[in-house]
Structure formats: structure tokens, C-alpha cells
Amino acid sequence: MATTDRQATTLALAHALSAAERGLAVIPLSRTKLPALRSPHRDDPQPAGPPCRGECGRWGHGVHDASTDPSRIRALFAAAPRATGYGIACGLPPHHLIGVDLDTKTGTDATAALRELALRHLFTIPATVVVLTPSGGRHLWLSGPPDVVVPNSAGRLAPGIDIRGAGGYLVGPGSRTDHGTYTAAPGTAHLPPAACPPALLRLLLPPPRAHHPTPASTGGHGQALVQFVLAAHEGQRNTRLFWAACRAYEDGTGPALADSLADAARATGLSEREARATIASAARMTGH
């Protein structure tokens, strides 16, 4: 490996350890901003149950590997010698980090869109950590309440505004990528993540959904399938919904459970159209 790569890895580890001292759980990232450790299950057959989140004891589970333990972090980076950056897991104690990603690649002014939202909903963004991205965007770090799960979203608030919540991660300042280096904005690196304004927090949460109780005829198994879908994070929502719908149709409860599964999928961030299309695919796959 080139000397410059070794230096980048050493520097990324130093930044990651510094972040961990502040209570931020971290993972090593590659130059593409993806987790630097490959999944140990990449060659496994399709799992019959929920995907592994590290229960197997091996590394390579993305944000689920995140840690604040210095010895574990050093071991993670030792297993990822080509890492040039680090990711900071969102939603974990003590900060319950929420990332507001103001993008510039969509051709829209995400900063202006956030100001408009703030004026309309009567909140202000407090002084907090701001990370400048190589593309000219900004990441705002906010702290959420411990009893609230903020989901990941892309463009839901406004074009160009993405939210990193539970199950997501932010590229940490000091990380080097193919497009440049992430840096803390002057005067913000020492700040703690500021509390998310309540009015903004309400915008970040999914809208209340109509309650459709699981049909009694589906029993506890149906309830378990609905809960399985509700526990999905971004990146696994369609997979979980498809698996649960297949099991329901195989058990003969698919038609009765379809609405409840769709509601659960929408609660995780899928659109009604996506949810219904996935359930329909499961029905076709199982011969219904």
C-alpha cells in the first residue's frame, strides 16, 4: 500500500479516536464513504430471518460495528488498512446524533430551504458542529432526545436536505474521500452537538399513521411479522417487507395482513406505492 494511503489511515484513526473521546461511536470508511469492512455474509444464501447486525461476532456490519472503545476502534482500523476516513453513527447515546445534510449536488439551495423552513415553523438552528463537505455542502450536528427515534430520509423536508438518523452515519471531519477532505467549519469543532429544536424535531418524525390493528385471524405470528417490518432501518426496509409478506402469503394470512404490513412499511419511510408494489411482488412470488 502506498505511503500516502498509510498516512491517510493513520490520520483517520487519530480523528476517529478523538471523536470517540467525545462519546461518538465510529467505524472506518473507505474513500467512497462506504464502510471499509466488507460484510462477512456477502456469500451467504438469503437469510431466512432478520439480517445479522453483528450477532455473529464478526466485523463487517456497517454502522452496527460502531464503537467508542479505543481498543475496538484500533482493531477495526487494523482490519481495514485501506480506510481513509471514519463514520459517526447517529442515534446512539449519549448524544443521539441527528445529521442535517445540506447538499449542493441537486442544483437547489438547501441552505435557503432550511432557512425557509425555520421561518415557517418558527425555529432557529443553534450554534453547533458544522462539517464542510468536499462538494460544498454542510453537515449540521444536532442532538435528539433519548426516547425518540429519528429515521433517515432523503429530500423529505425539502430538495437537497437529507437527514441521518438511527441506523445512519455521518462522515467525520478529517476523513479523506475520492472527492476531497471533510473539515469542521472554523469555530465549531469544539462545540457539542446542540439540542434539536422541538419544531424541527417534529418535522423529522414520520407523520402519524392511521391505526389498523392486525386482524385477529392472523394471531401472534401476524403481529410478529408486522413488528419485524417496523424494526427495519433504511437500506433494509424493502427486504424486510418482502420477507414478511412472503411468510404471510405462505401461511395463508397474506390478504388479511397486507394492510397492516403496508402501514408498518410506511412508518419506516417507504411510500404507499413502494410498500404495495413489494407486497404484490411477494404475492406473485408465492403463487398468489
MIDOSE-1310 file (N, C-alpha, C; in nm, 2 decimals, decimal comma, always signed):
residues 288
matt	+0,08/-0,12/+0,00/+0,00/+0,00/+0,00/+0,09/+0,12/+0,00; +0,05/+0,23/-0,07/+0,13/+0,35/-0,08/+0,14/+0,41/+0,05; +0,26/+0,49/+0,07/+0,28/+0,56/+0,19/+0,17/+0,66/+0,22; +0,12/+0,73/+0,12/+0,01/+0,82/+0,14/-0,11/+0,76/+0,19
drqa	-0,14/+0,64/+0,15/-0,26/+0,56/+0,20/-0,24/+0,53/+0,35; -0,12/+0,48/+0,38/-0,09/+0,45/+0,52/-0,11/+0,58/+0,61; -0,06/+0,69/+0,56/-0,07/+0,81/+0,63/-0,22/+0,85/+0,65; -0,30/+0,83/+0,54/-0,44/+0,87/+0,55/-0,51/+0,78/+0,65
ttla	-0,47/+0,65/+0,65/-0,54/+0,56/+0,75/-0,50/+0,60/+0,89; -0,37/+0,63/+0,91/-0,33/+0,67/+1,05/-0,40/+0,80/+1,09; -0,41/+0,89/+1,00/-0,48/+1,02/+1,03/-0,62/+1,00/+1,06; -0,69/+0,91/+0,98/-0,83/+0,88/+1,00/-0,85/+0,81/+1,14
laha	-0,76/+0,72/+1,18/-0,77/+0,66/+1,31/-0,76/+0,76/+1,42; -0,67/+0,85/+1,40/-0,65/+0,96/+1,51/-0,77/+1,04/+1,52; -0,83/+1,08/+1,41/-0,96/+1,16/+1,42/-1,07/+1,07/+1,48; -1,08/+0,95/+1,44/-1,18/+0,86/+1,50/-1,17/+0,84/+1,65
lsaa	-1,05/+0,83/+1,70/-1,02/+0,81/+1,84/-1,06/+0,94/+1,91; -1,03/+1,05/+1,85/-1,07/+1,18/+1,91/-1,22/+1,20/+1,92; -1,29/+1,15/+1,81/-1,44/+1,16/+1,82/-1,49/+1,07/+1,92; -1,43/+0,95/+1,94/-1,48/+0,85/+2,04/-1,46/+0,91/+2,18
ergl	-1,36/+0,99/+2,20/-1,34/+1,05/+2,33/-1,46/+1,15/+2,37; -1,53/+1,19/+2,26/-1,64/+1,28/+2,29/-1,77/+1,20/+2,29; -1,76/+1,07/+2,30/-1,88/+0,99/+2,31/-1,95/+0,95/+2,18; -1,87/+0,97/+2,07/-1,93/+0,94/+1,93/-1,88/+0,81/+1,89
avip	-1,97/+0,72/+1,86/-1,93/+0,58/+1,81/-1,89/+0,59/+1,66; -1,78/+0,52/+1,63/-1,72/+0,54/+1,49/-1,70/+0,40/+1,42; -1,69/+0,41/+1,29/-1,65/+0,29/+1,21/-1,55/+0,35/+1,10; -1,46/+0,26/+1,05/-1,37/+0,30/+0,94/-1,45/+0,31/+0,81
lsrt	-1,41/+0,41/+0,73/-1,47/+0,43/+0,60/-1,37/+0,42/+0,49; -1,41/+0,38/+0,37/-1,32/+0,38/+0,25/-1,33/+0,52/+0,18; -1,25/+0,54/+0,08/-1,25/+0,66/+0,00/-1,39/+0,69/-0,06; -1,47/+0,59/-0,08/-1,60/+0,60/-0,14/-1,71/+0,64/-0,03
klpa	-1,67/+0,66/+0,09/-1,75/+0,69/+0,20/-1,84/+0,58/+0,25; -1,81/+0,46/+0,20/-1,88/+0,34/+0,24/-1,80/+0,27/+0,35; -1,86/+0,19/+0,44/-1,79/+0,11/+0,54/-1,67/+0,04/+0,48; -1,55/+0,05/+0,54/-1,43/-0,01/+0,48/-1,42/-0,16/+0,50
lrsp	-1,50/-0,22/+0,59/-1,50/-0,36/+0,61/-1,62/-0,43/+0,54; -1,59/-0,53/+0,46/-1,69/-0,60/+0,38/-1,77/-0,69/+0,47; -1,90/-0,71/+0,43/-1,98/-0,80/+0,51/-1,93/-0,94/+0,51; -1,93/-1,01/+0,63/-1,89/-1,15/+0,63/-2,00/-1,24/+0,58
hrdd	-2,12/-1,18/+0,55/-2,23/-1,26/+0,50/-2,25/-1,24/+0,35; -2,16/-1,18/+0,28/-2,18/-1,14/+0,14/-2,20/-1,27/+0,05; -2,14/-1,38/+0,09/-2,15/-1,50/+0,01/-2,26/-1,60/+0,07; -2,32/-1,56/+0,18/-2,42/-1,65/+0,24/-2,55/-1,65/+0,16
pqpa	-2,62/-1,76/+0,16/-2,75/-1,77/+0,10/-2,85/-1,67/+0,16; -2,96/-1,63/+0,10/-3,06/-1,54/+0,15/-3,10/-1,59/+0,29; -3,09/-1,50/+0,39/-3,12/-1,54/+0,53/-3,27/-1,57/+0,54; -3,30/-1,66/+0,62/-3,44/-1,70/+0,64/-3,51/-1,61/+0,75
gppc	-3,43/-1,53/+0,82/-3,48/-1,44/+0,92/-3,42/-1,30/+0,91; -3,43/-1,23/+1,02/-3,38/-1,09/+1,02/-3,23/-1,09/+0,98; -3,18/-0,99/+0,91/-3,04/-0,99/+0,88/-2,95/-0,97/+1,00; -2,83/-1,02/+1,00/-2,74/-1,01/+1,11/-2,69/-0,87/+1,13
rgec	-2,69/-0,82/+1,25/-2,64/-0,69/+1,28/-2,52/-0,70/+1,37; -2,44/-0,80/+1,36/-2,32/-0,82/+1,44/-2,33/-0,93/+1,54; -2,45/-1,00/+1,55/-2,47/-1,10/+1,64/-2,37/-1,22/+1,62; -2,32/-1,23/+1,50/-2,23/-1,34/+1,47/-2,10/-1,32/+1,53
grwg	-2,07/-1,20/+1,58/-1,94/-1,18/+1,64/-1,83/-1,13/+1,55; -1,86/-1,13/+1,42/-1,76/-1,08/+1,32/-1,78/-0,94/+1,29; -1,68/-0,87/+1,22/-1,69/-0,74/+1,18/-1,74/-0,73/+1,04; -1,79/-0,62/+0,99/-1,84/-0,60/+0,86/-1,99/-0,58/+0,85
hgvh	-2,04/-0,52/+0,96/-2,19/-0,50/+0,96/-2,22/-0,35/+0,96; -2,13/-0,27/+0,89/-2,15/-0,13/+0,87/-2,16/-0,06/+1,01; -2,27/+0,02/+1,02/-2,29/+0,11/+1,13/-2,30/+0,03/+1,26; -2,34/-0,10/+1,25/-2,36/-0,18/+1,37/-2,23/-0,22/+1,43
dast	-2,11/-0,19/+1,36/-1,98/-0,22/+1,42/-1,94/-0,10/+1,51; -2,01/+0,02/+1,50/-1,96/+0,14/+1,56/-1,94/+0,13/+1,71; -1,83/+0,19/+1,75/-1,79/+0,18/+1,89/-1,72/+0,30/+1,94; -1,72/+0,32/+2,07/-1,64/+0,43/+2,13/-1,52/+0,37/+2,21
dpsr	-1,50/+0,24/+2,21/-1,40/+0,18/+2,28/-1,27/+0,19/+2,20; -1,16/+0,25/+2,25/-1,04/+0,28/+2,17/-0,98/+0,15/+2,12; -0,98/+0,04/+2,20/-0,91/-0,08/+2,16/-0,99/-0,15/+2,04; -1,12/-0,14/+2,05/-1,20/-0,19/+1,94/-1,19/-0,11/+1,81
iral	-1,18/+0,02/+1,83/-1,16/+0,11/+1,71/-1,03/+0,08/+1,65; -0,92/+0,06/+1,73/-0,79/+0,03/+1,67/-0,80/-0,10/+1,59; -0,87/-0,20/+1,65/-0,88/-0,33/+1,59/-0,96/-0,32/+1,46; -1,06/-0,24/+1,45/-1,14/-0,22/+1,33/-1,06/-0,16/+1,22
faaa	-0,98/-0,06/+1,26/-0,89/+0,01/+1,16/-0,78/-0,09/+1,11; -0,73/-0,17/+1,21/-0,62/-0,27/+1,17/-0,68/-0,37/+1,07; -0,81/-0,40/+1,08/-0,87/-0,49/+0,98/-0,91/-0,42/+0,85; -0,90/-0,29/+0,85/-0,94/-0,21/+0,73/-0,82/-0,12/+0,69
prat	-0,71/-0,18/+0,65/-0,59/-0,10/+0,62/-0,60/+0,01/+0,51; -0,71/+0,00/+0,43/-0,73/+0,10/+0,33/-0,83/+0,21/+0,37; -0,87/+0,21/+0,49/-0,96/+0,31/+0,54/-0,89/+0,45/+0,53; -0,96/+0,55/+0,48/-0,91/+0,68/+0,48/-1,00/+0,78/+0,55
gygi	-1,10/+0,73/+0,62/-1,20/+0,81/+0,69/-1,27/+0,73/+0,79; -1,36/+0,80/+0,85/-1,44/+0,73/+0,96/-1,59/+0,79/+0,96; -1,68/+0,70/+0,99/-1,82/+0,74/+1,00/-1,86/+0,75/+1,15; -1,95/+0,84/+1,17/-2,00/+0,86/+1,31/-2,15/+0,81/+1,31
acgl	-2,17/+0,71/+1,39/-2,31/+0,65/+1,40/-2,41/+0,75/+1,46; -2,52/+0,76/+1,40/-2,63/+0,85/+1,45/-2,72/+0,78/+1,54; -2,79/+0,85/+1,63/-2,90/+0,79/+1,71/-2,85/+0,72/+1,83; -2,72/+0,71/+1,86/-2,67/+0,64/+1,98/-2,65/+0,73/+2,09
pphh	-2,66/+0,68/+2,22/-2,63/+0,76/+2,33/-2,48/+0,79/+2,34; -2,43/+0,89/+2,40/-2,51/+0,99/+2,48/-2,57/+1,10/+2,40; -2,53/+1,12/+2,28/-2,57/+1,24/+2,20/-2,69/+1,22/+2,12; -2,72/+1,09/+2,08/-2,84/+1,06/+2,00/-2,83/+1,15/+1,87
ligv	-2,72/+1,15/+1,81/-2,69/+1,24/+1,70/-2,79/+1,24/+1,58; -2,82/+1,35/+1,54/-2,90/+1,37/+1,42/-2,82/+1,46/+1,32; -2,81/+1,41/+1,20/-2,73/+1,49/+1,10/-2,82/+1,55/+1,00; -2,81/+1,68/+0,98/-2,88/+1,75/+0,87/-2,78/+1,78/+0,76
dldt	-2,80/+1,71/+0,65/-2,71/+1,71/+0,54/-2,77/+1,81/+0,43; -2,70/+1,93/+0,42/-2,74/+2,03/+0,32/-2,66/+2,01/+0,20; -2,72/+1,95/+0,09/-2,64/+1,91/-0,03/-2,64/+2,02/-0,13; -2,55/+2,01/-0,22/-2,54/+2,11/-0,33/-2,55/+2,05/-0,47
ktgt	-2,55/+1,91/-0,47/-2,54/+1,84/-0,60/-2,68/+1,84/-0,67; -2,79/+1,88/-0,60/-2,92/+1,87/-0,67/-2,95/+1,99/-0,75; -2,86/+2,09/-0,74/-2,89/+2,22/-0,81/-2,99/+2,31/-0,74; -3,02/+2,27/-0,61/-3,10/+2,36/-0,53/-3,02/+2,42/-0,42
data	-3,08/+2,52/-0,36/-3,01/+2,59/-0,24/-3,07/+2,53/-0,11; -3,00/+2,42/-0,06/-3,06/+2,35/+0,06/-3,05/+2,44/+0,18; -2,95/+2,53/+0,19/-2,94/+2,62/+0,30/-3,05/+2,72/+0,30; -3,09/+2,77/+0,19/-3,20/+2,86/+0,18/-3,33/+2,79/+0,21
alre	-3,34/+2,66/+0,17/-3,46/+2,58/+0,20/-3,47/+2,56/+0,35; -3,36/+2,54/+0,42/-3,37/+2,52/+0,56/-3,41/+2,65/+0,63; -3,35/+2,77/+0,58/-3,39/+2,90/+0,64/-3,54/+2,92/+0,62; -3,60/+2,88/+0,51/-3,74/+2,90/+0,48/-3,82/+2,81/+0,58
lalr	-3,78/+2,69/+0,60/-3,85/+2,60/+0,70/-3,84/+2,66/+0,84; -3,73/+2,72/+0,87/-3,71/+2,77/+1,01/-3,80/+2,89/+1,02; -3,82/+2,98/+0,92/-3,91/+3,09/+0,93/-4,06/+3,04/+0,94; -4,09/+2,94/+0,86/-4,23/+2,90/+0,85/-4,27/+2,83/+0,98
hlft	-4,17/+2,75/+1,04/-4,21/+2,67/+1,16/-4,15/+2,73/+1,29; -4,10/+2,85/+1,28/-4,06/+2,93/+1,40/-3,95/+2,86/+1,48; -3,84/+2,82/+1,42/-3,73/+2,77/+1,50/-3,60/+2,83/+1,44; -3,49/+2,82/+1,52/-3,36/+2,86/+1,48/-3,26/+2,75/+1,50
ipat	-3,16/+2,74/+1,42/-3,06/+2,64/+1,43/-2,96/+2,69/+1,53; -2,94/+2,63/+1,65/-2,84/+2,68/+1,75/-2,70/+2,66/+1,70; -2,61/+2,72/+1,77/-2,46/+2,70/+1,74/-2,43/+2,56/+1,77; -2,37/+2,50/+1,67/-2,34/+2,35/+1,68/-2,22/+2,32/+1,59
vvvl	-2,18/+2,19/+1,59/-2,08/+2,15/+1,50/-2,13/+2,15/+1,35; -2,05/+2,21/+1,26/-2,08/+2,22/+1,12/-1,96/+2,15/+1,05; -1,99/+2,06/+0,96/-1,88/+1,99/+0,89/-1,90/+2,03/+0,74; -1,79/+2,08/+0,68/-1,79/+2,12/+0,54/-1,76/+2,00/+0,45
tpsg	-1,84/+1,97/+0,35/-1,81/+1,86/+0,26/-1,73/+1,90/+0,14; -1,66/+1,81/+0,07/-1,58/+1,85/-0,05/-1,66/+1,91/-0,16; -1,79/+1,87/-0,17/-1,88/+1,93/-0,28/-1,93/+2,06/-0,25; -1,90/+2,12/-0,13/-1,96/+2,25/-0,09/-2,08/+2,24/+0,00
grhl	-2,12/+2,13/+0,03/-2,23/+2,11/+0,12/-2,19/+2,12/+0,27; -2,29/+2,11/+0,36/-2,26/+2,12/+0,50/-2,34/+2,01/+0,58; -2,28/+1,96/+0,68/-2,35/+1,87/+0,78/-2,37/+1,94/+0,91; -2,49/+1,95/+0,96/-2,52/+2,01/+1,09/-2,54/+1,90/+1,19
wlsg	-2,47/+1,91/+1,30/-2,49/+1,80/+1,40/-2,58/+1,85/+1,51; -2,69/+1,78/+1,53/-2,78/+1,81/+1,64/-2,80/+1,69/+1,73; -2,84/+1,71/+1,85/-2,87/+1,61/+1,95/-3,02/+1,59/+1,97; -3,06/+1,46/+1,96/-3,20/+1,43/+1,98/-3,23/+1,38/+2,12
ppdv	-3,36/+1,38/+2,16/-3,40/+1,32/+2,28/-3,37/+1,17/+2,29; -3,34/+1,11/+2,40/-3,31/+0,97/+2,41/-3,42/+0,88/+2,38; -3,55/+0,93/+2,39/-3,66/+0,84/+2,38/-3,73/+0,86/+2,24; -3,66/+0,92/+2,15/-3,72/+0,95/+2,01/-3,63/+0,89/+1,91
vvpn	-3,69/+0,81/+1,82/-3,61/+0,76/+1,71/-3,63/+0,84/+1,58; -3,53/+0,91/+1,53/-3,54/+0,99/+1,41/-3,50/+0,90/+1,29; -3,59/+0,88/+1,19/-3,55/+0,80/+1,08/-3,46/+0,87/+0,98; -3,39/+0,80/+0,90/-3,32/+0,86/+0,79/-3,42/+0,90/+0,68
sagr	-3,39/+1,00/+0,61/-3,47/+1,05/+0,50/-3,39/+1,12/+0,40; -3,43/+1,13/+0,27/-3,36/+1,20/+0,16/-3,46/+1,29/+0,09; -3,45/+1,42/+0,11/-3,53/+1,51/+0,04/-3,67/+1,52/+0,09; -3,70/+1,46/+0,20/-3,84/+1,47/+0,25/-3,88/+1,61/+0,30
lapg	-3,78/+1,67/+0,37/-3,81/+1,80/+0,42/-3,81/+1,91/+0,31; -3,71/+1,90/+0,22/-3,70/+1,99/+0,11/-3,59/+1,93/+0,02; -3,60/+1,96/-0,11/-3,49/+1,91/-0,20/-3,35/+1,95/-0,15; -3,26/+1,85/-0,15/-3,13/+1,88/-0,11/-3,10/+1,87/+0,04
idir	-3,21/+1,84/+0,12/-3,19/+1,83/+0,26/-3,21/+1,68/+0,30; -3,10/+1,61/+0,34/-3,11/+1,47/+0,38/-3,09/+1,47/+0,53; -3,16/+1,37/+0,60/-3,15/+1,35/+0,74/-3,08/+1,22/+0,77; -2,98/+1,22/+0,86/-2,92/+1,10/+0,90/-2,96/+1,08/+1,05
gagg	-3,04/+0,97/+1,07/-3,08/+0,94/+1,20/-3,04/+0,80/+1,24; -3,13/+0,73/+1,32/-3,10/+0,60/+1,37/-3,06/+0,50/+1,25; -2,95/+0,43/+1,26/-2,91/+0,34/+1,16/-2,83/+0,40/+1,05; -2,81/+0,53/+1,06/-2,73/+0,60/+0,96/-2,60/+0,65/+1,02
ylvg	-2,51/+0,71/+0,94/-2,39/+0,77/+0,99/-2,35/+0,89/+0,91; -2,27/+0,97/+0,97/-2,21/+1,09/+0,91/-2,06/+1,07/+0,88; -2,01/+1,12/+0,77/-1,87/+1,12/+0,75/-1,80/+1,22/+0,85; -1,70/+1,17/+0,92/-1,64/+1,26/+1,03/-1,54/+1,36/+0,97
pgsr	-1,53/+1,47/+1,03/-1,43/+1,57/+0,99/-1,29/+1,51/+0,99; -1,21/+1,54/+0,89/-1,08/+1,48/+0,88/-1,07/+1,36/+0,79; -1,19/+1,31/+0,75/-1,19/+1,20/+0,65/-1,15/+1,24/+0,51; -1,08/+1,16/+0,45/-1,04/+1,18/+0,31/-1,12/+1,09/+0,21
tdhg	-1,17/+1,15/+0,11/-1,25/+1,07/+0,01/-1,20/+1,09/-0,13; -1,26/+1,02/-0,22/-1,22/+1,04/-0,36/-1,24/+1,19/-0,41; -1,33/+1,26/-0,34/-1,36/+1,40/-0,39/-1,30/+1,50/-0,30; -1,23/+1,47/-0,19/-1,17/+1,57/-0,11/-1,18/+1,53/+0,04
tyta	-1,15/+1,63/+0,12/-1,15/+1,61/+0,27/-1,26/+1,68/+0,34; -1,32/+1,61/+0,43/-1,43/+1,67/+0,52/-1,36/+1,75/+0,63; -1,40/+1,87/+0,65/-1,34/+1,96/+0,75/-1,45/+2,02/+0,84; -1,41/+2,05/+0,97/-1,50/+2,12/+1,06/-1,50/+2,27/+1,02
apgt	-1,61/+2,33/+1,02/-1,62/+2,48/+0,99/-1,54/+2,55/+1,10; -1,47/+2,66/+1,07/-1,40/+2,73/+1,17/-1,49/+2,77/+1,29; -1,44/+2,75/+1,41/-1,51/+2,79/+1,53/-1,62/+2,69/+1,58; -1,63/+2,58/+1,51/-1,74/+2,48/+1,55/-1,69/+2,35/+1,60
ahlp	-1,56/+2,32/+1,58/-1,51/+2,19/+1,61/-1,52/+2,15/+1,76; -1,51/+2,26/+1,84/-1,51/+2,23/+1,99/-1,65/+2,23/+2,05; -1,75/+2,26/+1,97/-1,89/+2,26/+2,02/-1,95/+2,13/+2,04; -2,03/+2,11/+2,14/-2,11/+1,98/+2,14/-2,22/+1,99/+2,05
paac	-2,28/+1,87/+2,00/-2,40/+1,88/+1,92/-2,51/+1,95/+2,00; -2,57/+2,05/+1,94/-2,67/+2,13/+2,00/-2,80/+2,05/+2,00; -2,89/+2,08/+2,10/-3,02/+2,01/+2,10/-3,10/+2,05/+1,98; -3,17/+1,95/+1,92/-3,25/+1,98/+1,80/-3,37/+2,06/+1,85
ppal	-3,40/+2,17/+1,78/-3,52/+2,25/+1,82/-3,65/+2,16/+1,81; -3,74/+2,17/+1,91/-3,86/+2,09/+1,90/-3,94/+2,10/+1,78; -3,95/+2,22/+1,72/-4,03/+2,24/+1,60/-3,96/+2,16/+1,48; -3,83/+2,16/+1,47/-3,76/+2,09/+1,37/-3,77/+1,94/+1,39
lrll	-3,76/+1,90/+1,52/-3,77/+1,76/+1,55/-3,91/+1,70/+1,51; -4,01/+1,78/+1,52/-4,15/+1,73/+1,48/-4,15/+1,71/+1,33; -4,08/+1,79/+1,25/-4,07/+1,78/+1,11/-3,99/+1,65/+1,07; -3,90/+1,61/+1,15/-3,81/+1,50/+1,12/-3,88/+1,36/+1,14
lppp	-3,98/+1,36/+1,22/-4,05/+1,24/+1,26/-4,16/+1,20/+1,15; -4,18/+1,07/+1,13/-4,29/+1,04/+1,03/-4,42/+1,09/+1,08; -4,51/+1,13/+0,98/-4,64/+1,17/+1,02/-4,72/+1,06/+1,09; -4,81/+1,09/+1,18/-4,89/+0,99/+1,24/-4,97/+0,91/+1,14
rahh	-4,98/+0,78/+1,16/-5,05/+0,70/+1,06/-5,18/+0,65/+1,12; -5,27/+0,62/+1,04/-5,40/+0,57/+1,09/-5,37/+0,43/+1,15; -5,44/+0,40/+1,26/-5,41/+0,27/+1,32/-5,50/+0,16/+1,26; -5,44/+0,06/+1,21/-5,51/-0,05/+1,16/-5,47/-0,18/+1,24
ptpa	-5,54/-0,22/+1,34/-5,50/-0,33/+1,42/-5,48/-0,45/+1,33; -5,38/-0,53/+1,37/-5,36/-0,66/+1,30/-5,48/-0,75/+1,31; -5,54/-0,80/+1,20/-5,65/-0,88/+1,21/-5,64/-0,99/+1,31; -5,74/-1,02/+1,39/-5,73/-1,12/+1,49/-5,70/-1,26/+1,43
stgg	-5,75/-1,28/+1,31/-5,73/-1,41/+1,25/-5,58/-1,44/+1,22; -5,50/-1,34/+1,22/-5,36/-1,37/+1,19/-5,28/-1,41/+1,31; -5,33/-1,38/+1,43/-5,27/-1,43/+1,55/-5,13/-1,36/+1,58; -5,06/-1,42/+1,67/-4,93/-1,37/+1,72/-4,83/-1,37/+1,61
hgqa	-4,84/-1,47/+1,51/-4,74/-1,47/+1,40/-4,76/-1,34/+1,32; -4,88/-1,30/+1,29/-4,90/-1,18/+1,22/-4,85/-1,06/+1,29; -4,87/-1,05/+1,42/-4,81/-0,94/+1,49/-4,66/-0,94/+1,48; -4,60/-1,06/+1,49/-4,45/-1,07/+1,48/-4,40/-1,02/+1,35
lvqf	-4,47/-1,05/+1,24/-4,43/-1,01/+1,11/-4,44/-0,85/+1,10; -4,55/-0,80/+1,15/-4,56/-0,65/+1,15/-4,45/-0,58/+1,23; -4,42/-0,64/+1,34/-4,31/-0,58/+1,42/-4,17/-0,60/+1,35; -4,16/-0,71/+1,28/-4,03/-0,73/+1,20/-4,02/-0,62/+1,10
vlaa	-4,12/-0,58/+1,03/-4,12/-0,47/+0,94/-4,09/-0,34/+1,00; -4,16/-0,31/+1,12/-4,14/-0,18/+1,19/-4,00/-0,16/+1,24; -3,93/-0,27/+1,26/-3,79/-0,26/+1,31/-3,69/-0,23/+1,20; -3,73/-0,22/+1,08/-3,64/-0,20/+0,96/-3,57/-0,06/+0,96
hegq	-3,44/-0,06/+0,93/-3,37/+0,07/+0,91/-3,36/+0,09/+0,76; -3,32/+0,21/+0,73/-3,30/+0,25/+0,58/-3,20/+0,15/+0,52; -3,23/+0,10/+0,41/-3,14/+0,01/+0,34/-3,19/-0,14/+0,35; -3,29/-0,16/+0,45/-3,34/-0,30/+0,46/-3,49/-0,30/+0,47
rntr	-3,55/-0,18/+0,44/-3,70/-0,17/+0,45/-3,77/-0,26/+0,35; -3,73/-0,25/+0,22/-3,79/-0,33/+0,12/-3,77/-0,48/+0,14; -3,65/-0,52/+0,18/-3,61/-0,65/+0,21/-3,69/-0,71/+0,32; -3,71/-0,64/+0,43/-3,78/-0,69/+0,54/-3,93/-0,70/+0,51
lfwa	-3,98/-0,60/+0,43/-4,12/-0,61/+0,40/-4,15/-0,73/+0,30; -4,06/-0,75/+0,21/-4,08/-0,86/+0,11/-4,07/-0,99/+0,18; -3,98/-1,01/+0,28/-3,97/-1,13/+0,35/-4,09/-1,16/+0,43; -4,14/-1,06/+0,51/-4,26/-1,07/+0,59/-4,38/-1,10/+0,51
acra	-4,40/-1,04/+0,39/-4,51/-1,06/+0,31/-4,51/-1,20/+0,25; -4,39/-1,25/+0,21/-4,38/-1,39/+0,16/-4,42/-1,49/+0,27; -4,38/-1,47/+0,39/-4,42/-1,56/+0,50/-4,57/-1,55/+0,52; -4,63/-1,43/+0,52/-4,77/-1,42/+0,54/-4,85/-1,49/+0,43
yedg	-4,81/-1,48/+0,30/-4,88/-1,54/+0,20/-4,86/-1,69/+0,20; -4,74/-1,74/+0,24/-4,72/-1,88/+0,25/-4,81/-1,94/+0,36; -4,83/-1,86/+0,47/-4,92/-1,91/+0,58/-5,07/-1,89/+0,56; -5,10/-1,83/+0,44/-5,24/-1,81/+0,41/-5,30/-1,68/+0,48
tgpa	-5,22/-1,60/+0,54/-5,27/-1,48/+0,60/-5,23/-1,35/+0,53; -5,17/-1,37/+0,41/-5,13/-1,25/+0,33/-5,24/-1,15/+0,30; -5,36/-1,19/+0,25/-5,46/-1,09/+0,22/-5,51/-1,02/+0,35; -5,52/-1,09/+0,46/-5,57/-1,02/+0,58/-5,46/-0,93/+0,64
lads	-5,33/-0,96/+0,62/-5,22/-0,89/+0,68/-5,17/-0,78/+0,59; -5,21/-0,77/+0,47/-5,14/-0,68/+0,37/-5,15/-0,54/+0,42; -5,27/-0,49/+0,46/-5,28/-0,35/+0,50/-5,19/-0,32/+0,62; -5,19/-0,41/+0,72/-5,10/-0,38/+0,84/-4,96/-0,38/+0,80
lada	-4,91/-0,47/+0,71/-4,77/-0,47/+0,66/-4,74/-0,34/+0,59; -4,84/-0,29/+0,50/-4,82/-0,17/+0,43/-4,81/-0,05/+0,52; -4,89/-0,05/+0,63/-4,88/+0,06/+0,73/-4,75/+0,06/+0,80; -4,70/-0,06/+0,83/-4,58/-0,07/+0,90/-4,46/-0,02/+0,82
arat	-4,47/-0,06/+0,69/-4,36/-0,01/+0,59/-4,36/+0,14/+0,58; -4,48/+0,20/+0,57/-4,49/+0,34/+0,56/-4,43/+0,41/+0,68; -4,45/+0,35/+0,80/-4,40/+0,41/+0,92/-4,25/+0,41/+0,92; -4,18/+0,32/+0,85/-4,04/+0,32/+0,84/-3,98/+0,41/+0,73
glse	-4,07/+0,47/+0,65/-4,03/+0,56/+0,55/-4,06/+0,53/+0,41; -4,11/+0,41/+0,38/-4,15/+0,37/+0,24/-4,27/+0,44/+0,20; -4,29/+0,47/+0,08/-4,41/+0,53/+0,03/-4,52/+0,42/+0,01; -4,64/+0,46/+0,01/-4,75/+0,37/-0,01/-4,73/+0,28/-0,13
rear	-4,69/+0,35/-0,24/-4,67/+0,28/-0,37/-4,56/+0,18/-0,36; -4,45/+0,21/-0,30/-4,34/+0,12/-0,28/-4,38/+0,00/-0,20; -4,45/+0,03/-0,09/-4,50/-0,08/+0,00/-4,59/-0,18/-0,07; -4,69/-0,12/-0,14/-4,79/-0,21/-0,21/-4,72/-0,29/-0,32
atia	-4,63/-0,23/-0,39/-4,56/-0,30/-0,50/-4,48/-0,41/-0,44; -4,41/-0,39/-0,33/-4,33/-0,50/-0,27/-4,42/-0,61/-0,22; -4,54/-0,58/-0,16/-4,63/-0,68/-0,12/-4,69/-0,76/-0,23; -4,71/-0,69/-0,34/-4,76/-0,75/-0,46/-4,66/-0,85/-0,52
saar	-4,53/-0,81/-0,52/-4,43/-0,90/-0,56/-4,42/-1,02/-0,48; -4,43/-1,01/-0,35/-4,43/-1,12/-0,26/-4,55/-1,22/-0,29; -4,66/-1,16/-0,32/-4,78/-1,24/-0,35/-4,75/-1,32/-0,48; -4,70/-1,25/-0,58/-4,67/-1,33/-0,71/-4,56/-1,43/-0,68
mtgh	-4,46/-1,40/-0,60/-4,35/-1,50/-0,58/-4,40/-1,62/-0,51; -4,50/-1,61/-0,43/-4,56/-1,72/-0,36/-4,68/-1,79/-0,43; -4,71/-1,74/-0,55/-4,81/-1,80/-0,63/-4,95/-1,76/-0,60; -4,96/-1,64/-0,54/-5,10/-1,58/-0,51/-5,12/-1,47/-0,60
